[in-house]
């Protein structure tokens, strides 16, 4: 093998290693995003439990409405986070980045579907 062939092989390995690093980073970002959404929803579940308890114990209406607002905002934030991740995946597929490459095709969203989901939350 010539020195030039060895250099080309080394460059090809570098490109492959970078692609693997990019894919691993994308998977880490997806896992991080999923944890954040689940944490928001768990927080909302706790707030909803507190809201139900407040209603059952005849808490002042002001406290109930404040708690209801907190639950609503927590759920909305989780929804927006899901939609934003969908946009990121959609755009990643469009430009060929590793973002969105590991999702099954049935999870893919079109831009029209993303727009509808966004408007549902708005």
mmCIF file of the C-alpha atoms, coordinates in Angstrom:
data_MODEL
# 
_entry.id   MODEL 
# 
loop_
_atom_site.group_PDB 
_atom_site.id 
_atom_site.type_symbol 
_atom_site.label_atom_id 
_atom_site.label_alt_id 
_atom_site.label_comp_id 
_atom_site.label_asym_id 
_atom_site.label_entity_id 
_atom_site.label_seq_id 
_atom_site.pdbx_PDB_ins_code 
_atom_site.Cartn_x 
_atom_site.Cartn_y 
_atom_site.Cartn_z 
_atom_site.occupancy 
_atom_site.B_iso_or_equiv 
_atom_site.pdbx_formal_charge 
_atom_site.auth_seq_id 
_atom_site.auth_comp_id 
_atom_site.auth_asym_id 
_atom_site.auth_atom_id 
_atom_site.pdbx_PDB_model_num 
ATOM 1   C CA . UNK A 1 1   ? 0.000   0.000  0.000  1.00 0.00 ? 1   UNK A CA 1 
ATOM 2   C CA . UNK A 1 2   ? 1.330   3.411  -0.929 1.00 0.00 ? 2   UNK A CA 1 
ATOM 3   C CA . UNK A 1 3   ? 1.573   6.393  1.364  1.00 0.00 ? 3   UNK A CA 1 
ATOM 4   C CA . UNK A 1 4   ? -1.153  8.124  -0.632 1.00 0.00 ? 4   UNK A CA 1 
ATOM 5   C CA . UNK A 1 5   ? -3.486  5.135  -0.236 1.00 0.00 ? 5   UNK A CA 1 
ATOM 6   C CA . UNK A 1 6   ? -2.789  5.087  3.501  1.00 0.00 ? 6   UNK A CA 1 
ATOM 7   C CA . UNK A 1 7   ? -3.558  8.809  3.728  1.00 0.00 ? 7   UNK A CA 1 
ATOM 8   C CA . UNK A 1 8   ? -6.836  8.329  1.841  1.00 0.00 ? 8   UNK A CA 1 
ATOM 9   C CA . UNK A 1 9   ? -7.784  5.421  4.085  1.00 0.00 ? 9   UNK A CA 1 
ATOM 10  C CA . UNK A 1 10  ? -6.974  7.499  7.177  1.00 0.00 ? 10  UNK A CA 1 
ATOM 11  C CA . UNK A 1 11  ? -9.106  10.364 5.853  1.00 0.00 ? 11  UNK A CA 1 
ATOM 12  C CA . UNK A 1 12  ? -11.981 7.969  5.171  1.00 0.00 ? 12  UNK A CA 1 
ATOM 13  C CA . UNK A 1 13  ? -11.703 6.647  8.724  1.00 0.00 ? 13  UNK A CA 1 
ATOM 14  C CA . UNK A 1 14  ? -11.713 10.208 10.070 1.00 0.00 ? 14  UNK A CA 1 
ATOM 15  C CA . UNK A 1 15  ? -14.885 10.980 8.114  1.00 0.00 ? 15  UNK A CA 1 
ATOM 16  C CA . UNK A 1 16  ? -16.526 7.779  9.380  1.00 0.00 ? 16  UNK A CA 1 
ATOM 17  C CA . UNK A 1 17  ? -15.487 8.539  12.960 1.00 0.00 ? 17  UNK A CA 1 
ATOM 18  C CA . UNK A 1 18  ? -16.943 12.048 12.682 1.00 0.00 ? 18  UNK A CA 1 
ATOM 19  C CA . UNK A 1 19  ? -20.204 10.629 11.339 1.00 0.00 ? 19  UNK A CA 1 
ATOM 20  C CA . UNK A 1 20  ? -20.385 8.226  14.281 1.00 0.00 ? 20  UNK A CA 1 
ATOM 21  C CA . UNK A 1 21  ? -19.675 11.053 16.708 1.00 0.00 ? 21  UNK A CA 1 
ATOM 22  C CA . UNK A 1 22  ? -22.425 13.156 15.111 1.00 0.00 ? 22  UNK A CA 1 
ATOM 23  C CA . UNK A 1 23  ? -24.896 10.266 15.322 1.00 0.00 ? 23  UNK A CA 1 
ATOM 24  C CA . UNK A 1 24  ? -24.002 9.626  18.971 1.00 0.00 ? 24  UNK A CA 1 
ATOM 25  C CA . UNK A 1 25  ? -24.468 13.315 19.771 1.00 0.00 ? 25  UNK A CA 1 
ATOM 26  C CA . UNK A 1 26  ? -27.866 13.302 18.063 1.00 0.00 ? 26  UNK A CA 1 
ATOM 27  C CA . UNK A 1 27  ? -28.937 10.275 20.124 1.00 0.00 ? 27  UNK A CA 1 
ATOM 28  C CA . UNK A 1 28  ? -27.745 11.996 23.304 1.00 0.00 ? 28  UNK A CA 1 
ATOM 29  C CA . UNK A 1 29  ? -29.774 15.089 22.393 1.00 0.00 ? 29  UNK A CA 1 
ATOM 30  C CA . UNK A 1 30  ? -32.890 12.974 21.783 1.00 0.00 ? 30  UNK A CA 1 
ATOM 31  C CA . UNK A 1 31  ? -32.474 11.230 25.145 1.00 0.00 ? 31  UNK A CA 1 
ATOM 32  C CA . UNK A 1 32  ? -31.930 14.590 26.871 1.00 0.00 ? 32  UNK A CA 1 
ATOM 33  C CA . UNK A 1 33  ? -35.007 16.048 25.168 1.00 0.00 ? 33  UNK A CA 1 
ATOM 34  C CA . UNK A 1 34  ? -37.122 13.052 26.172 1.00 0.00 ? 34  UNK A CA 1 
ATOM 35  C CA . UNK A 1 35  ? -36.001 13.402 29.811 1.00 0.00 ? 35  UNK A CA 1 
ATOM 36  C CA . UNK A 1 36  ? -36.878 17.113 29.795 1.00 0.00 ? 36  UNK A CA 1 
ATOM 37  C CA . UNK A 1 37  ? -40.360 16.487 28.377 1.00 0.00 ? 37  UNK A CA 1 
ATOM 38  C CA . UNK A 1 38  ? -41.031 13.662 30.832 1.00 0.00 ? 38  UNK A CA 1 
ATOM 39  C CA . UNK A 1 39  ? -39.854 15.840 33.734 1.00 0.00 ? 39  UNK A CA 1 
ATOM 40  C CA . UNK A 1 40  ? -42.238 18.605 32.640 1.00 0.00 ? 40  UNK A CA 1 
ATOM 41  C CA . UNK A 1 41  ? -45.116 16.157 32.443 1.00 0.00 ? 41  UNK A CA 1 
ATOM 42  C CA . UNK A 1 42  ? -44.284 14.640 35.824 1.00 0.00 ? 42  UNK A CA 1 
ATOM 43  C CA . UNK A 1 43  ? -44.233 18.148 37.279 1.00 0.00 ? 43  UNK A CA 1 
ATOM 44  C CA . UNK A 1 44  ? -47.625 18.797 35.685 1.00 0.00 ? 44  UNK A CA 1 
ATOM 45  C CA . UNK A 1 45  ? -48.935 15.542 37.155 1.00 0.00 ? 45  UNK A CA 1 
ATOM 46  C CA . UNK A 1 46  ? -47.839 16.719 40.619 1.00 0.00 ? 46  UNK A CA 1 
ATOM 47  C CA . UNK A 1 47  ? -49.493 20.080 40.057 1.00 0.00 ? 47  UNK A CA 1 
ATOM 48  C CA . UNK A 1 48  ? -52.668 18.362 38.860 1.00 0.00 ? 48  UNK A CA 1 
ATOM 49  C CA . UNK A 1 49  ? -52.718 16.196 41.989 1.00 0.00 ? 49  UNK A CA 1 
ATOM 50  C CA . UNK A 1 50  ? -52.342 19.335 44.103 1.00 0.00 ? 50  UNK A CA 1 
ATOM 51  C CA . UNK A 1 51  ? -55.134 20.991 42.115 1.00 0.00 ? 51  UNK A CA 1 
ATOM 52  C CA . UNK A 1 52  ? -57.503 18.066 42.711 1.00 0.00 ? 52  UNK A CA 1 
ATOM 53  C CA . UNK A 1 53  ? -56.643 18.120 46.417 1.00 0.00 ? 53  UNK A CA 1 
ATOM 54  C CA . UNK A 1 54  ? -57.260 21.875 46.542 1.00 0.00 ? 54  UNK A CA 1 
ATOM 55  C CA . UNK A 1 55  ? -60.685 21.475 44.935 1.00 0.00 ? 55  UNK A CA 1 
ATOM 56  C CA . UNK A 1 56  ? -61.608 18.571 47.220 1.00 0.00 ? 56  UNK A CA 1 
ATOM 57  C CA . UNK A 1 57  ? -60.603 20.581 50.288 1.00 0.00 ? 57  UNK A CA 1 
ATOM 58  C CA . UNK A 1 58  ? -62.575 23.644 49.172 1.00 0.00 ? 58  UNK A CA 1 
ATOM 59  C CA . UNK A 1 59  ? -59.492 25.833 48.777 1.00 0.00 ? 59  UNK A CA 1 
ATOM 60  C CA . UNK A 1 60  ? -60.054 29.463 47.765 1.00 0.00 ? 60  UNK A CA 1 
ATOM 61  C CA . UNK A 1 61  ? -60.926 29.894 44.090 1.00 0.00 ? 61  UNK A CA 1 
ATOM 62  C CA . UNK A 1 62  ? -57.897 32.128 43.592 1.00 0.00 ? 62  UNK A CA 1 
ATOM 63  C CA . UNK A 1 63  ? -55.560 29.297 44.675 1.00 0.00 ? 63  UNK A CA 1 
ATOM 64  C CA . UNK A 1 64  ? -57.403 26.828 42.446 1.00 0.00 ? 64  UNK A CA 1 
ATOM 65  C CA . UNK A 1 65  ? -57.168 29.057 39.376 1.00 0.00 ? 65  UNK A CA 1 
ATOM 66  C CA . UNK A 1 66  ? -53.464 29.731 39.987 1.00 0.00 ? 66  UNK A CA 1 
ATOM 67  C CA . UNK A 1 67  ? -52.806 25.991 40.279 1.00 0.00 ? 67  UNK A CA 1 
ATOM 68  C CA . UNK A 1 68  ? -54.904 25.314 37.167 1.00 0.00 ? 68  UNK A CA 1 
ATOM 69  C CA . UNK A 1 69  ? -52.874 27.877 35.258 1.00 0.00 ? 69  UNK A CA 1 
ATOM 70  C CA . UNK A 1 70  ? -49.623 26.234 36.382 1.00 0.00 ? 70  UNK A CA 1 
ATOM 71  C CA . UNK A 1 71  ? -50.821 22.813 35.192 1.00 0.00 ? 71  UNK A CA 1 
ATOM 72  C CA . UNK A 1 72  ? -51.920 24.232 31.866 1.00 0.00 ? 72  UNK A CA 1 
ATOM 73  C CA . UNK A 1 73  ? -48.599 26.029 31.280 1.00 0.00 ? 73  UNK A CA 1 
ATOM 74  C CA . UNK A 1 74  ? -46.566 22.944 32.198 1.00 0.00 ? 74  UNK A CA 1 
ATOM 75  C CA . UNK A 1 75  ? -48.485 20.822 29.703 1.00 0.00 ? 75  UNK A CA 1 
ATOM 76  C CA . UNK A 1 76  ? -48.242 23.514 27.024 1.00 0.00 ? 76  UNK A CA 1 
ATOM 77  C CA . UNK A 1 77  ? -44.479 23.748 27.512 1.00 0.00 ? 77  UNK A CA 1 
ATOM 78  C CA . UNK A 1 78  ? -44.149 19.995 27.103 1.00 0.00 ? 78  UNK A CA 1 
ATOM 79  C CA . UNK A 1 79  ? -46.213 20.191 23.913 1.00 0.00 ? 79  UNK A CA 1 
ATOM 80  C CA . UNK A 1 80  ? -44.114 23.017 22.484 1.00 0.00 ? 80  UNK A CA 1 
ATOM 81  C CA . UNK A 1 81  ? -40.930 21.105 23.346 1.00 0.00 ? 81  UNK A CA 1 
ATOM 82  C CA . UNK A 1 82  ? -42.243 18.085 21.435 1.00 0.00 ? 82  UNK A CA 1 
ATOM 83  C CA . UNK A 1 83  ? -43.165 20.202 18.418 1.00 0.00 ? 83  UNK A CA 1 
ATOM 84  C CA . UNK A 1 84  ? -39.802 21.991 18.456 1.00 0.00 ? 84  UNK A CA 1 
ATOM 85  C CA . UNK A 1 85  ? -37.988 18.654 18.533 1.00 0.00 ? 85  UNK A CA 1 
ATOM 86  C CA . UNK A 1 86  ? -40.138 17.553 15.582 1.00 0.00 ? 86  UNK A CA 1 
ATOM 87  C CA . UNK A 1 87  ? -39.068 20.660 13.675 1.00 0.00 ? 87  UNK A CA 1 
ATOM 88  C CA . UNK A 1 88  ? -35.438 19.950 14.485 1.00 0.00 ? 88  UNK A CA 1 
ATOM 89  C CA . UNK A 1 89  ? -35.775 16.368 13.266 1.00 0.00 ? 89  UNK A CA 1 
ATOM 90  C CA . UNK A 1 90  ? -37.631 17.434 10.140 1.00 0.00 ? 90  UNK A CA 1 
ATOM 91  C CA . UNK A 1 91  ? -34.997 20.018 9.304  1.00 0.00 ? 91  UNK A CA 1 
ATOM 92  C CA . UNK A 1 92  ? -32.212 17.572 10.118 1.00 0.00 ? 92  UNK A CA 1 
ATOM 93  C CA . UNK A 1 93  ? -33.577 15.048 7.639  1.00 0.00 ? 93  UNK A CA 1 
ATOM 94  C CA . UNK A 1 94  ? -33.894 17.797 5.037  1.00 0.00 ? 94  UNK A CA 1 
ATOM 95  C CA . UNK A 1 95  ? -30.221 18.765 5.277  1.00 0.00 ? 95  UNK A CA 1 
ATOM 96  C CA . UNK A 1 96  ? -28.921 15.235 5.851  1.00 0.00 ? 96  UNK A CA 1 
ATOM 97  C CA . UNK A 1 97  ? -27.759 15.698 9.445  1.00 0.00 ? 97  UNK A CA 1 
ATOM 98  C CA . UNK A 1 98  ? -27.964 12.853 11.970 1.00 0.00 ? 98  UNK A CA 1 
ATOM 99  C CA . UNK A 1 99  ? -30.889 14.554 13.762 1.00 0.00 ? 99  UNK A CA 1 
ATOM 100 C CA . UNK A 1 100 ? -34.017 12.573 13.048 1.00 0.00 ? 100 UNK A CA 1 
ATOM 101 C CA . UNK A 1 101 ? -32.228 9.746  11.275 1.00 0.00 ? 101 UNK A CA 1 
ATOM 102 C CA . UNK A 1 102 ? -32.945 7.207  14.015 1.00 0.00 ? 102 UNK A CA 1 
ATOM 103 C CA . UNK A 1 103 ? -36.690 7.693  14.194 1.00 0.00 ? 103 UNK A CA 1 
ATOM 104 C CA . UNK A 1 104 ? -38.970 5.166  12.554 1.00 0.00 ? 104 UNK A CA 1 
ATOM 105 C CA . UNK A 1 105 ? -40.681 6.528  9.431  1.00 0.00 ? 105 UNK A CA 1 
ATOM 106 C CA . UNK A 1 106 ? -44.117 6.416  11.076 1.00 0.00 ? 106 UNK A CA 1 
ATOM 107 C CA . UNK A 1 107 ? -42.890 9.109  13.498 1.00 0.00 ? 107 UNK A CA 1 
ATOM 108 C CA . UNK A 1 108 ? -41.887 11.496 10.717 1.00 0.00 ? 108 UNK A CA 1 
ATOM 109 C CA . UNK A 1 109 ? -43.963 14.643 10.484 1.00 0.00 ? 109 UNK A CA 1 
ATOM 110 C CA . UNK A 1 110 ? -44.499 16.817 7.457  1.00 0.00 ? 110 UNK A CA 1 
ATOM 111 C CA . UNK A 1 111 ? -44.188 20.568 7.801  1.00 0.00 ? 111 UNK A CA 1 
ATOM 112 C CA . UNK A 1 112 ? -47.978 20.796 7.460  1.00 0.00 ? 112 UNK A CA 1 
ATOM 113 C CA . UNK A 1 113 ? -48.437 18.361 10.357 1.00 0.00 ? 113 UNK A CA 1 
ATOM 114 C CA . UNK A 1 114 ? -45.962 20.316 12.476 1.00 0.00 ? 114 UNK A CA 1 
ATOM 115 C CA . UNK A 1 115 ? -47.800 23.534 11.694 1.00 0.00 ? 115 UNK A CA 1 
ATOM 116 C CA . UNK A 1 116 ? -51.130 21.991 12.733 1.00 0.00 ? 116 UNK A CA 1 
ATOM 117 C CA . UNK A 1 117 ? -49.619 20.703 15.979 1.00 0.00 ? 117 UNK A CA 1 
ATOM 118 C CA . UNK A 1 118 ? -48.140 24.104 16.714 1.00 0.00 ? 118 UNK A CA 1 
ATOM 119 C CA . UNK A 1 119 ? -51.477 25.814 16.093 1.00 0.00 ? 119 UNK A CA 1 
ATOM 120 C CA . UNK A 1 120 ? -53.259 23.317 18.340 1.00 0.00 ? 120 UNK A CA 1 
ATOM 121 C CA . UNK A 1 121 ? -50.980 24.423 21.177 1.00 0.00 ? 121 UNK A CA 1 
ATOM 122 C CA . UNK A 1 122 ? -51.089 28.141 20.364 1.00 0.00 ? 122 UNK A CA 1 
# 
